[in-house]
Amino acid sequence: MEQAILNTVFKEEREIREMVAAEQQRADENLAELRRECADMAAQEEVRLKGELAAAVEAVGTGEARRRAEAVLAEAEERTKRLAGFGDDLLRGFLQRGIRSILPGE
C-alpha cells in the first residue's frame, strides 16, 4: 500500500518536472525570439534613420540642413542603443507577464 502511494507520488513528481522543463524550454525559445525581434527592430530603425540622414544631407548642403541631419543621426544612434540595450531581465519580464496571462489560475 505504502509503496503504491510512493510510486504515485514519484510519478506525479516526474510529470511535474517534465512540465516545468517543457515550460522552461518554451520560455527560453520565446526569450530568444524576443531578442531576435528587438535586434531586427534596432537594425531596421538604424537603417531607416541613416537613410533619412543621407537623403537630407544629399538634398541640401547648407549648414542648417547638415545640423538637422546630424541630429537625426544622433537620434537614430540613441534609439538603436536603447533597443539593443534591452537586457535579459527586461525581456524575461515581458515573457513572464505574457505566460502568466495565458496560464490558468494566474
N, C-alpha and C positions, 0 to 999 in steps of 0.2 A: 504494500500500500504506500509506504513512505517512498520507496524507490519510484513508483509511478508518479507521485507528486513531484519528486525531484526531476524526473525526466521531463515532465511537462514544463516545469519552471525553466529548465535548461533550454528546451526547445523554444519557448517564448522569448527567452533572453537572446538566443541566437537570431531569431527572426527580427527582434528589435534592433540588434546590432547591424544586421543586413540592411534594414530600412534606413537606419541612421547613416550608414556608409553610402547607400544609394543617394540619399538627400545631400550628403556632403559632396559627392561627385557632381551631382546636378548643380549645386551651388557654385562649385569651383568652375564648372563649364560656363555657367551664366556670368560669373565674375570675369572670366577670360573674354567672353563675348562683349561685355560692357567695356572692358579695356580696349578691345579692338575698335569698337564703335567710337569711343572717345578719341582714340588716336586718329582714326579716319576723319572724324569731325574736325579735329585740330588741324590736320594736314589740309583738308579741303578749305577750311576758313583761311589758313595761311596763303594758300594758292590764290584764292579769290581776292583777298586783300592786296596781295602783291601784284596781281593783275590790275586791280584798280589803281594802284600806285604807279605802275608802269604806264598805264593809259594817261593818267593825269600828268605825269612828267613829260611824256611824249607830246601831248596835246598843247601844253602851254609851257614855255621855257622861262616864264617870268619868276621872279623871286618869291612872290606870294603863292603861286601855284606849287612851287617846289616846297615851300614851308608846309602847305596843306598836305602835299603828298608824303612828306616825311612824317607828319602827324598821323596820317593813315597807316603808314608802315609801323610806326611805334605802337599804334593801337592793335594792329594785326599781331605783332610780336607779343604784346601783353596778353591778348586773348589766347594765343597759342600756348603761352606759358601756363595760363590758368587752366585751360582744358587739359594740357599734358600733365599738370600738377595734381590731377585727381588721384589721390592716394588709394591704396588698397582698403584702408579703413572706411573712407567715404563710399567707395564702390560697394564694399561689403554691406554697409548700412543700407544703401539703396536696395541691394539684393535681399537683405533680411526683411525689410519692410514689404517688399513685393511678395516674398514667400509667406510672410505672416498673413497677408491679405487673402491668400488662396488656401491656407491650411484651415481645416475645420477647428473650431473652438478657439481660434486666435483672435 
